[in-house]
């Protein structure tokens, strides 16, 4: 399917088609899937775990009040190495202490995020 048709389809697709489009390697297709008004929390959670997540898609999800209400979405975005560091740092404060402690000890997290998580653990521990 040509790219322009995929973009149009992504913005209006039903659940079965969105599941297929989420696996597309084109970051623009994923961006339009996220803008689809019918997209569900489960699909957003799946997207936030993708290694192919682009910074634009991560920012789109992080700025959506509807999706950021979910702690799991925030956690997935912070843990995803493709999420821009400033976006991840903003979301970090919204995580619970248990997740922050895990991140402060993890070797799979960007150093800036790990340090910020440790700082939050120390501040909240008082």
N, C-alpha and C positions, 0 to 999 in steps of 0.2 A: 504494500500500500504506500503511495507517495506521502511524503512528510506533511504537506499541507492538509491532506485528508485526515491523517492521524491526529493532527492538532485540533481540527474541528470536531472529530469524533471524541477525543479525550474530554472535551468540555461538556459533552452531552451524553456520554456513554452510560449504559446500564451496568449493573454490578459485574456480570460475567465479562463484559468487554473491558471494564476498568481493571479487573484482575490480570488480564493479558497485557494491557497497556502499562501497568506498573512495572512489568519486567522489561519494557523497552529500554534500550541503551541511550536513547536520545533524551537529554535532561529537559528539553523544552516540552516533550510529550508528558513527562512526569509533572512538570509545572502546571500544565493544563488539566491534568487529571486531578491535581490538588485543588484547582479552582472549580471543579465540577460541584454543583450544589447538592448532588445526591451522594457524595462520598461519605463513608461512615468512619467512625472512630477506629474500627478494626483495620480498615485499609490505611488510615493515617499511621497507625502503629506499625504496620508492615513497611510502609514507606520510610519511616524514621529509622528503621533497622538496616536499610539497604546500604551497601557499600558504594553504590553508584549515586547516592544522594548528592545533589549539587548544592552549593551555597545559597543559590536563589530559592530553591525549594525549601531548604531548612529555614531560611528567613521568612518565607511565606507562611510556613506552619507556625513558626515561633511568634509571629505577629498576629495570628488569628486567635482572638479571645476564646473562640469555641474549642479549639484544640489544645491550647495551653492550659486549660482548666484541668486536664488529665495529667496527673503526676507521672504516669508511665510515658506519655509523650515527651514531657520535659526531660525525664531521665534518659530516654532513648536518644534525644537530640544532643544532650550533653555528652553522652558516651560515644556518639558517632564521630569518628575522626574527620569526616567531611564537613561537619557543621563548623561554620566560621567561629573562631575563638571568641570574638566579642559577643556573638549571639549566645554561645554556650555559657559564657560568664554571667550574662543577664539572667539566664534560666537557672543557674546554679543556686541562687538564693531561695528559689521556690521548692527546693528538694528537702526531704526530711533528713534528720540527723543520721539515721542509719545508712542511707545512700551516700551521704557526704563522707561518712567514716570509711565506707568501702572504697570510694573514689580516692580519698586521701592516701590509702594504702596500695592502690592499684598501680601497676606498671604499664597498663594499656591505655592510659589517659595522657593527653597533652600535659607537659610540665606546668604550664600556666594554670590550667584547670585544676590539676592536682594540688598546686600550692594554694589556690583560692579556696578549694574544698577544705584543706587543712586549716586555713585561717578561719573559715566559718565554723568548723568543728570546735576550734579553741574558743571562739567568741560565744557560741551557744552553750558551751560546756560550763560557763560561769554561772 
